[in-house]
């Protein structure tokens, strides 16, 4: 009896594995729609809200970004592909530990940033100095961090903001602005959490070719309208002259 029960249990476990199929989790267009990982599931519904993790080096091939972990959440399934959206990133703990050393000051900041297309991102950052600094200087640097991040978020769309964080452009901007107070050694945005995805679609800026084509189309429309109006006027004048001639004959 015991052997029979064990045999049935193993059979059920095998059947469960057979019912499952492999799905490929795909990164959003911001990351080139590259495959993130593969996962097993017995139904598409169970894939929704599943989170996948990958290092930025594995996704982009840039070895300098090996300390960055990216997180993607599945929101849609199309065939064997599970489409996802970006939900955040963080640095590896050993990399963060290396930034903080003795006899140096560390300035932390946690800010909720809203992008111009309605996205809401919690940004966690830190700045380090070569020597210990006063609390007033720390406060001033923290204010610069806050004002810069909030301003940069308002300027950019969600995708642009995330890209500039991962590329280190916003950190560089903060570092430049902190120089008059105290030369900051490093500024790093070590973690982000996405609370709200963008609601409003921001149209990309039109290229010069697109603008010239639009102008050409507008001029053509104007020309066709002018031609139509001139034809209507000519026909109206012809009708009026023919009526006058008919009255004279009478």
C-alpha positions, -999 to +999 in steps of 0.1 A: +000+000+000+028+024+009+046+017-023+014+022-043+008+056-027+044+067-033+041+056-069+008+076-073+025+107-058+054+105-081+031+100-111+011+131-101+043+151-098+054+140-133+020+149-147+022+184-132+056+189-148+043+176-182+014+201-180+038+230-177+054+248-207+083+271-211+078+309-216+104+335-225+102+367-205+109+397-228+122+431-217+103+463-226+112+484-257+134+506-235+158+476-232+154+466-268+128+438-262+156+414-254+150+380-237+154+383-199+149+347-188+128+316-193+102+303-168+078+274-165+040+277-160+010+255-165-012+285-174-008+320-188-026+336-158+000+323-134+027+342-153+011+376-148+029+397-121+058+373-120+091+392-115+123+383-133+158+395-124+188+400-146+221+419-144+226+448-168+258+432-181+239+401-192+212+423-208+233+449-226+267+432-227+284+462-209+308+447-183+310+480-165+273+476-154+277+441-138+268+456-104+233+467-115+204+443-111+173+450-132+138+438-123+109+432-148+073+422-141+052+402-165+021+421-176+010+403-209+014+369-226+016+365-263+021+329-274+053+316-257+065+352-250+057+369-217+060+407-221+071+427-191+077+462-178+105+477-158+098+478-120+131+489-105+168+483-101+194+481-073+231+478-069+248+447-055+255+449-017+293+445-021+294+474-046+275+497-022+298+486+007+329+496-013+315+531-017+313+537+020+346+540+039+359+553+072+365+590+079+342+599+050+307+614+051+277+597+036+246+616+025+215+596+019+183+606+001+150+590-007+127+609-031+095+602-050+099+615-085+071+621-110+079+621-147+063+643-172+042+614-186+027+605-152+052+579-140+061+577-103+095+564-093+110+562-058+147+570-061+172+560-034+206+577-037+238+584-017+267+608-020+301+603-004+329+628+003+367+625+007+366+638+043+340+643+070+318+673+066+295+694+088+258+687+092+249+720+075+269+709+044+252+676+044+218+693+045+227+716+016+239+686-005+207+667+003+186+696-009+206+698-042+200+660-046+163+665-041+158+696-063+179+681-091+162+648-092+127+663-091+135+688-118+151+662-141+120+639-136+097+667-147+118+673-179+118+637-190+095+609-199+095+577-178+118+559-203+142+588-206+144+592-168+151+555-162+177+555-190+195+585-176+196+570-141+211+538-154+236+557-176+247+578-146+238+612-162+216+624-133+243+614-108+268+635-128+245+665-128+241+663-090+279+660-086+285+692-106+259+712-086+274+701-053+309+714-061+304+750-047+294+735-013+319+707-011+336+685-038+316+653-037+336+621-044+307+599-057+269+602-063+251+570-070+214+562-075+216+527-060+179+518-061+147+526-078+111+514-073+084+520-098+051+528-081+031+541-112+037+535-148+033+564-172-004+572-181+000+598-208+019+589-240+044+616-248+050+618-286+087+619-296+101+651-310+096+654-348+127+652-370+136+679-396+125+656-424+091+651-408+086+688-403+095+696-439+071+669-452+043+683-430+050+718-444+049+704-480+016+687-473+001+720-458+012+740-488-003+714-512-036+716-492-036+754-495-029+752-532-057+728-539-081+749-518-071+780-538-076+762-571-110+751-560-120+786-550-107+800-583-127+775-603-158+783-583-153+820-589-148+814-627-180+793-629-199+819-610-187+848-632-196+827-664-231+821-650-236+858-642-224+869-677-246+843-695-277+856-675-269+892-684-266+883-721-299+864-720-317+895-705-302+918-732-315+895-759-350+896-744 
